[in-house]
Amino acid sequence: MRLFVGLAPPAAVLDDLDAACAPLRQGREDLRWTSRELWHITLAFLGEVGEDSLDRLVPRLERAARRHLVFGLSLAGAGAFPGQARANVLWGGLSGDRKALGELAMSVSAGARRAGAPPPDDGRKYRPHVTLARCRMPADVRSIVEDLSEYQGPTWAVEEIYLIRSTLDGQPRYETVGTWKLKTG
């Protein structure tokens, strides 16, 4: 099964970002806007994972979550991969305790490696974001990035991580396989 570990911002946070993006969607048929239900922050993309690795993965993700304290994040700003003038992906950025976010992502990836489900992009720099849109052909999204440059969403407490199964037949579908709480105080 195709899996990733991620964070799910609360509905109020997604509502705020959705309202900020709504006027920017007009006249941009060159972009495939990601549905709000799929917005998340990936900690580790695992790709195809077998049942045997999944059985070893679950306790390691639980352990990784318990090692980290609850921390605050907010959605802020925007950018594009590989660049704004010829983008393949338009993304929303993050502010808040990015150090804690990076450390959590490293723990999750390490647990996945030990479980036999190493992330395919292991070793690459962690670039946390929310995918807002994908581009059919490279697109110039500089105006959208500029319009979102001052965006600062509400802060929320990151309290748990999610193991998500991703199904890609037509429209992507996500199914939560498991959740684990971070440490409080």
C-alpha positions in Angstrom: 0.0 0.0 0.0 1.1 3.6 -0.7 1.7 5.4 2.6 2.9 8.7 4.0 3.1 10.1 7.6 1.8 13.6 8.0 0.1 16.3 10.0 -3.5 17.5 9.5 -4.2 21.1 10.3 -7.6 21.7 12.0 -10.6 22.7 10.0 -10.5 26.4 11.1 -6.9 26.7 9.8 -7.9 25.1 6.5 -10.9 27.4 6.2 -8.7 30.4 6.6 -6.2 29.3 3.9 -9.1 28.3 1.6 -10.6 31.8 2.0 -7.2 33.3 1.1 -6.8 31.1 -2.0 -10.4 31.5 -3.3 -9.9 34.7 -5.3 -6.6 33.4 -6.7 -8.2 30.4 -8.3 -10.2 32.6 -10.8 -8.9 32.3 -14.4 -6.2 29.8 -13.6 -7.3 26.8 -15.6 -3.6 26.0 -16.0 -3.5 24.9 -12.4 -5.1 21.7 -10.9 -6.1 23.0 -7.4 -5.7 20.5 -4.7 -9.0 19.9 -2.9 -9.1 21.2 0.7 -9.8 17.6 2.0 -6.3 16.6 0.8 -4.4 19.5 2.4 -1.8 18.2 4.8 1.9 18.5 5.8 4.0 15.5 4.9 6.5 14.3 7.5 7.7 11.4 5.5 6.5 9.9 2.2 7.0 6.2 2.4 5.8 5.0 -1.0 4.8 1.3 -1.4 4.9 -0.5 2.0 4.2 -4.2 2.5 2.1 -5.7 5.3 5.3 -7.0 7.1 6.9 -3.6 7.1 3.6 -2.0 8.2 3.5 -4.3 11.3 7.0 -3.1 12.2 6.2 0.6 11.3 3.3 1.1 13.7 5.1 0.8 17.0 8.0 2.9 15.7 5.7 5.7 14.7 4.0 5.6 18.1 7.5 5.8 19.8 8.5 8.7 17.5 5.4 10.7 18.4 5.9 10.1 22.1 9.4 11.5 22.0 8.2 14.9 20.8 6.4 17.7 22.7 3.3 19.3 21.2 4.3 22.5 19.3 2.7 25.3 17.4 2.6 25.9 13.7 0.7 28.2 11.3 0.3 28.3 7.5 2.2 31.3 6.1 3.3 32.6 2.7 3.7 30.5 -0.5 6.2 29.3 -3.0 6.6 26.9 -5.9 8.7 23.9 -7.0 11.0 24.1 -8.8 10.6 27.9 -9.2 7.8 30.5 -9.4 8.3 31.3 -13.1 8.1 27.6 -14.3 6.2 25.9 -11.5 5.1 22.3 -11.3 3.7 22.7 -7.8 2.3 25.7 -6.0 2.6 25.4 -2.2 1.7 27.1 1.0 4.4 27.5 3.6 4.7 27.3 7.4 5.7 29.4 10.3 6.0 28.6 14.0 8.3 26.0 15.6 9.9 24.7 12.4 12.8 23.3 14.4 10.4 21.0 16.3 8.7 20.1 12.9 12.0 19.1 11.4 13.0 17.0 14.4 9.7 15.2 14.3 10.1 14.5 10.6 13.6 13.1 11.2 12.3 10.8 14.0 9.5 9.5 11.7 11.9 8.9 8.8 14.3 7.1 11.2 11.5 4.9 12.5 10.4 4.1 9.0 13.9 3.1 8.0 14.2 0.8 11.0 10.9 -0.8 10.1 12.1 -1.6 6.6 10.1 1.2 4.9 12.7 3.8 4.1 11.4 7.0 2.5 12.4 7.1 -1.2 13.6 10.7 -0.7 15.6 9.9 2.4 18.6 12.1 2.7 17.0 15.1 0.8 16.4 18.3 2.6 13.0 18.4 4.4 10.8 21.0 2.7 7.5 21.2 4.7 4.6 22.6 2.8 0.9 22.2 1.9 0.4 21.5 -1.8 -2.2 24.0 -3.1 -2.0 23.2 -6.8 -0.2 21.2 -9.4 0.6 22.5 -12.9 -0.2 20.4 -16.0 2.6 22.3 -17.8 5.2 24.5 -16.1 3.3 27.6 -15.1 4.1 31.1 -14.0 2.7 31.5 -10.5 4.7 34.5 -9.4 1.5 36.7 -9.0 -0.1 34.0 -6.8 3.0 33.7 -4.6 3.2 37.5 -4.3 -0.5 37.7 -3.3 0.1 35.0 -0.6 3.4 36.4 0.5 1.9 38.3 3.5 -0.5 35.5 4.3 -0.3 34.4 8.0 -2.9 31.8 9.1 -4.0 31.1 12.7 -1.6 29.1 14.9 -2.6 25.6 16.0 -1.1 23.0 18.3 0.4 20.0 16.5 -0.8 17.2 18.8 -0.6 14.1 16.7 0.8 12.4 13.6 -1.2 10.4 11.0 -0.3 7.4 8.9 -2.2 7.8 5.7 -2.9 5.4 2.9 -3.0 7.2 -0.5 -5.0 5.7 -3.4 -4.4 7.2 -6.8 -7.1 5.9 -9.1 -8.4 9.1 -10.8 -8.8 11.5 -7.9 -6.5 10.8 -5.0 -8.1 9.4 -1.8 -6.6 9.4 1.7 -7.5 7.0 4.4 -6.1 7.3 7.9 -4.4 4.0 9.0 -3.3 5.2 12.4 -2.8 8.3 14.6 -0.4 8.8 17.5 -0.3 11.6 20.1 2.7 13.8 20.8 3.9 14.3 24.4 2.2 17.0 26.4 4.3 18.8 29.0 
